[in-house]
Amino acid sequence: MEDDDSKQLAPPEEPLSEEQTNAALAALQEVAAADVEEKDTQPKNSTLGKKRKAPKDDDSEGASKKRGPTRVSWDDRMQMLKDYKNEFGDLLIPIRFKRNPSLGKFVHNTREQYKIFHKRTPADYKKKCSLTAERISQLDEIGFVWCT
């Protein structure tokens, strides 16, 4: 007895009739529909057919891992500004300050927040402004430069 797979792989000796072609097409559609049903019944979190990520090396000593930027407190930022002013005599901190890049970005962002704070906007405008009147006053006291 011949294997079913060998029958499917053997080319037909004669062209198929229209009835045979339609029957073969119907059989293929049934197989495809069954395949779709099988995939639909698999759980959503199934790992079947998905590539797995390589496990990460776990450092048992707790060595530092790369993480996102850490938040610096307002008081620490104020101290950084005061230290800069003591060293350079002004608060004209460039956005790309090489010794402390985060301080340059902080100054740039603070100036942007200052513009938002003073901008008259419609009541439904919900852009968040983290700068408060108290903080503006603190920055004014140390000679913060709002426009460059």
Secondary structure, DSSP 8 states (H G I E B T S, - for coil): ---HHHHHHS--SS---HHHHHHHHHHHHHHHHHHHHHHHHS-TT--TT----------TT------------HHHHHHHHHHHHHHHSS----TT-TT-HHHHHHHHHHHHHHHHHH----TT--------HHHHHHHHHTT-----
